[in-house]
Structure formats: C-alpha cells, structure tokens
Amino acid sequence: MSLHVSAIEQRAESNIQKWVQAETTSNRLPHNELQKQVGPYLAVSRETGACGSEVAEKVAKRLQWDLLDHQIVEYMEQHYGTPRCLIQRVDERHENWLSSIVTARIGGLGFSESTFTHRVTKLLLLAASHGNVVIVGRGASFVLPRDRGLSVRIVAPMDFRVEQIMLQRGVSEKDARRFVVDTDHDREVYIKDHFHQKATDPHLYDLILNVGDISLDDAADTIVESIGQFIRKVA
C-alpha cells in the first residue's frame, strides 16, 4: 500500500518552480562554486517492489525535507507539455529502436529518451543545489556530487517484492513477478546507457537496506540517523 504525504508532495511541487526560477543564477556561478552549494541531499535507489518510494516519503516527513519522486513526471508534463503517457514510456526506462521512433513521432521533434534524461538531470541538479531534498531514482546517485549527500539503495527478497506489486497493482503472482523482473531490467539498462554505471553495484552506495529484514519505519530511522551523521561530518 502506498504512503501519501500530501503536504510534502504539495511543497515539493511548488518548490520545483522555485528551483527552476533559480536556474539562471545557478548557471552564472563557476562550476566549482555550484558544486559547493549542492546538498545536503538523499538519493534513493530501489529495487522494484522494495518500497523505496514509501521509505523515501517517511524520511522526508521525519526530516521535513522536500520529496522529489512522482512530481518529476507531473512537472515534465506541465512545463514541457509532453503527454504523460510518453513520459511514462521513458521515465527510468530504456526503449528499443522501434519504440523510440514511435515516441519521437508522437512526442514531436526533439523528444526522446535522451532529451527526457537531460531535462530530469537538470532538475535534479537544481533541486540538490537548494539542499534538504530526498530524490527517488532517476539516476540521482550518479548525477550529484557524492561528497555533498547520501546515496542509499533499498532492496528486498523477490517474494517480498512480488507480494508488494500484487497488492499495489491488483495482479496475479505471475504477472507481478514478470513486472518486477522487467522493471528492474529496464532501470538497470537505463542507468548503464545514460550514466555508465551498474545500478546493482553495492560499492556505489553509502548504505544498503534490506526491508525484507527490517520494517519500513526502521529503515527510515536508520537513514535519518545516517544523514544526521553525514551532516555533522561535513559541517
């Protein structure tokens, strides 16, 4: 079951506009100065069905930080006028050549998986430059300066993840398992193609939590404590 924190979501949506308005100022700063301004942030990578978004929302609520997850899709739809159905085709997904042709034709000249990724990357950098933000997926762990924030990956056993997808999507066990496998694969290929990293490599993260062994609340508490230690260290 999804966790909804409407106040956090609404604040994040309004802050996206603030971040975008600050883009011109950010672009005038030298690169090294911009790097210094980034963070603190939390980048959450997750396996499909491992409740990564739910944990991220709990952390954002505890810290009173902004949350950037599904709001990315909403912003891209509103700001660029791209149909939501097209955004969902390329959001953390890798398209084959035929699918990419269809997307480009429907979306108009200039819209592609790469274009979308570039736009999202710019939004992630703007958000992180304002600090105190929790970002779910979208390659944030590989875009943002590692020394300015914390990178966490949420994992869980396959049976746990399949059960979560069955509950969330109301599908059979067979369909849920296929969804988990396919979505994991799409995300891994997406990260490899656009960021040249292996999403499953444990060495790329500061913390890995298995929510099959601990509760979502315990996972959130552990992350909050780790962020506190990180902030004290860099202060």
C-alpha positions as CSV (number, residue, x, y, z in Angstrom):
1,M,0.0,0.0,0.0
2,S,1.4,3.4,-1.0
3,L,2.0,6.1,1.6
4,H,0.7,9.5,0.8
5,V,2.1,12.6,2.5
6,S,0.1,15.4,0.7
7,A,1.7,18.3,2.5
8,I,5.2,17.1,1.5
9,E,4.1,16.4,-2.1
10,Q,2.5,19.9,-2.5
11,R,5.5,21.6,-1.1
12,A,7.8,19.8,-3.4
13,E,5.6,20.7,-6.4
14,S,5.7,24.4,-5.6
15,N,9.4,24.3,-4.9
16,I,10.1,22.9,-8.3
17,Q,9.0,26.2,-9.7
18,K,11.4,27.9,-7.2
19,W,14.3,25.7,-8.3
20,V,13.6,26.4,-12.0
21,Q,13.4,30.2,-11.4
22,A,16.9,30.0,-9.8
23,E,18.4,28.3,-12.8
24,T,19.7,31.5,-14.4
25,T,21.6,32.4,-11.2
26,S,23.0,28.9,-10.9
27,N,24.3,29.0,-14.4
28,R,26.2,32.2,-13.8
29,L,28.2,30.6,-11.0
30,P,31.6,28.9,-11.6
31,H,31.3,25.1,-11.7
32,N,33.3,24.7,-8.5
33,E,31.2,27.2,-6.7
34,L,28.0,25.4,-7.8
35,Q,29.4,22.1,-6.6
36,K,29.9,23.6,-3.1
37,Q,26.3,24.7,-3.0
38,V,24.9,21.3,-3.7
39,G,23.3,19.4,-0.8
40,P,22.6,18.1,1.6
41,Y,20.5,15.6,-0.3
42,L,19.4,12.0,-0.1
43,A,19.4,9.9,-3.3
44,V,17.3,6.8,-3.0
45,S,17.8,3.9,-5.4
46,R,15.5,1.0,-5.2
47,E,14.6,-2.5,-6.5
48,T,11.1,-2.8,-7.9
49,G,8.6,-3.6,-5.2
50,A,11.1,-2.9,-2.4
51,C,9.0,0.1,-1.1
52,G,11.7,2.6,-1.9
53,S,9.3,5.4,-2.5
54,E,7.5,4.7,0.7
55,V,10.7,4.7,2.7
56,A,11.7,8.0,1.0
57,E,8.4,9.6,1.9
58,K,8.9,8.6,5.6
59,V,12.4,10.0,5.6
60,A,11.2,13.3,4.0
61,K,8.5,13.6,6.6
62,R,10.9,13.0,9.5
63,L,13.4,15.5,8.3
64,Q,10.9,17.9,6.9
65,W,12.8,17.8,3.6
66,D,11.3,18.2,0.1
67,L,10.5,15.0,-1.8
68,L,11.2,14.6,-5.5
69,D,9.6,11.4,-6.9
70,H,6.4,11.3,-8.9
71,Q,6.4,15.1,-9.0
72,I,9.1,14.8,-11.7
73,V,6.6,13.3,-14.1
74,E,4.0,15.9,-13.3
75,Y,6.5,18.8,-13.8
76,M,7.7,17.5,-17.1
77,E,4.1,17.2,-18.3
78,Q,3.2,20.7,-17.3
79,H,6.4,22.5,-18.1
80,Y,7.2,21.0,-21.5
81,G,3.6,20.0,-22.5
82,T,4.7,16.4,-23.1
83,P,1.8,13.9,-22.7
84,R,2.1,11.9,-19.5
85,C,1.8,8.6,-21.5
86,L,5.1,9.5,-23.3
87,I,6.9,10.5,-20.2
88,Q,6.0,7.2,-18.6
89,R,7.4,5.4,-21.6
90,V,10.9,6.8,-21.0
91,D,10.9,7.6,-17.2
92,E,13.7,5.3,-16.0
93,R,13.1,3.0,-19.0
94,H,15.2,2.1,-21.9
95,E,13.4,2.0,-25.3
96,N,14.4,-0.2,-28.2
97,W,14.9,1.4,-31.6
98,L,11.4,0.8,-32.8
99,S,9.8,2.1,-29.6
100,S,12.0,5.2,-29.7
101,I,10.8,6.0,-33.2
102,V,7.2,5.8,-32.1
103,T,7.9,8.0,-29.1
104,A,9.7,10.6,-31.2
105,R,6.8,10.7,-33.7
106,I,4.1,11.1,-31.1
107,G,6.1,13.5,-28.9
108,G,7.2,15.7,-31.7
109,L,10.6,16.9,-32.9
110,G,13.2,16.8,-30.2
111,F,11.5,14.5,-27.7
112,S,13.4,11.3,-26.9
113,E,14.7,9.2,-24.0
114,S,17.9,11.2,-24.0
115,T,16.1,14.5,-24.1
116,F,14.0,13.5,-21.2
117,T,17.0,12.3,-19.2
118,H,18.8,15.6,-19.9
119,R,15.8,17.6,-18.6
120,V,15.5,15.4,-15.5
121,T,19.2,15.7,-14.8
122,K,19.0,19.5,-14.9
123,L,16.0,19.4,-12.5
124,L,17.9,17.1,-10.1
125,L,20.9,19.4,-10.0
126,L,18.7,22.4,-9.4
127,A,16.8,20.7,-6.6
128,A,20.1,19.5,-4.9
129,S,21.6,23.0,-5.2
130,H,18.8,24.1,-2.8
131,G,19.5,21.2,-0.4
132,N,17.3,19.4,2.0
133,V,15.8,17.2,-0.6
134,V,15.0,13.5,-0.9
135,I,15.2,12.2,-4.6
136,V,13.9,8.9,-5.6
137,G,15.6,7.1,-8.6
138,R,16.2,8.8,-11.9
139,G,20.0,8.2,-11.6
140,A,20.4,10.9,-8.9
141,S,23.1,8.8,-7.2
142,F,25.2,9.1,-10.4
143,V,24.4,12.7,-11.3
144,L,25.0,14.5,-8.0
145,P,28.4,15.1,-6.2
146,R,28.9,12.1,-3.9
147,D,30.5,14.2,-1.2
148,R,27.5,16.5,-0.9
149,G,24.9,14.0,0.0
150,L,24.0,10.4,0.9
151,S,23.2,7.7,-1.5
152,V,21.0,4.8,-0.3
153,R,19.7,1.7,-2.0
154,I,16.6,-0.2,-0.8
155,V,16.4,-3.9,-1.6
156,A,14.2,-6.8,-0.6
157,P,13.8,-10.6,-1.4
158,M,12.0,-11.4,-4.6
159,D,9.0,-12.9,-2.9
160,F,8.5,-9.8,-0.8
161,R,8.7,-7.6,-3.9
162,V,6.3,-9.7,-5.8
163,E,3.8,-9.6,-3.0
164,Q,4.0,-5.8,-2.8
165,I,3.4,-5.5,-6.6
166,M,0.4,-7.9,-6.3
167,L,-1.1,-5.6,-3.6
168,Q,-0.3,-2.4,-5.4
169,R,-1.4,-3.3,-8.9
170,G,-4.0,-6.0,-8.1
171,V,-2.4,-8.5,-10.4
172,S,-1.6,-12.3,-10.2
173,E,1.6,-13.6,-8.8
174,K,2.8,-14.5,-12.3
175,D,2.1,-11.0,-13.7
176,A,3.7,-9.4,-10.6
177,R,6.9,-11.4,-10.9
178,R,7.1,-10.5,-14.6
179,F,6.6,-6.8,-13.8
180,V,9.4,-6.9,-11.1
181,V,11.8,-8.6,-13.5
182,D,11.0,-6.4,-16.4
183,T,11.1,-3.1,-14.5
184,D,14.4,-4.0,-12.7
185,H,15.9,-4.8,-16.1
186,D,14.6,-1.5,-17.7
187,R,16.1,0.5,-14.8
188,E,19.4,-1.3,-14.9
189,V,19.8,-0.8,-18.7
190,Y,18.7,2.8,-18.4
191,I,21.4,3.6,-15.8
192,K,24.0,1.7,-17.8
193,D,23.2,3.6,-21.0
194,H,22.9,7.1,-19.6
195,F,25.2,7.1,-16.6
196,H,27.6,4.2,-17.5
197,Q,27.1,2.6,-14.1
198,K,25.8,-0.7,-12.8
199,A,22.8,0.1,-10.6
200,T,23.2,-3.1,-8.6
201,D,26.8,-2.5,-7.7
202,P,26.8,-2.1,-3.8
203,H,30.1,-0.1,-3.9
204,L,28.2,2.8,-5.5
205,Y,26.1,3.4,-2.4
206,D,26.7,4.7,1.1
207,L,24.0,2.5,2.7
208,I,22.1,-0.6,1.5
209,L,18.9,-1.6,3.5
210,N,17.0,-4.8,3.1
211,V,13.4,-4.1,4.0
212,G,12.7,-7.8,4.0
213,D,14.6,-8.0,7.3
214,I,13.5,-4.7,8.9
215,S,10.3,-2.6,8.9
216,L,9.9,0.5,6.7
217,D,9.9,2.6,9.8
218,D,13.2,1.1,11.0
219,A,14.7,1.7,7.5
220,A,13.6,5.3,7.6
221,D,15.0,5.8,11.1
222,T,18.4,4.3,10.0
223,I,18.6,6.6,7.0
224,V,17.7,9.7,9.1
225,E,20.4,8.8,11.6
226,S,22.9,8.3,8.8
227,I,22.0,11.7,7.3
228,G,22.5,13.3,10.7
229,Q,26.0,11.8,10.9
230,F,26.8,12.9,7.4
231,I,25.7,16.5,8.0
232,R,27.7,16.7,11.2
233,K,30.7,15.3,9.4
234,V,30.6,17.9,6.6
235,A,29.6,20.8,8.7
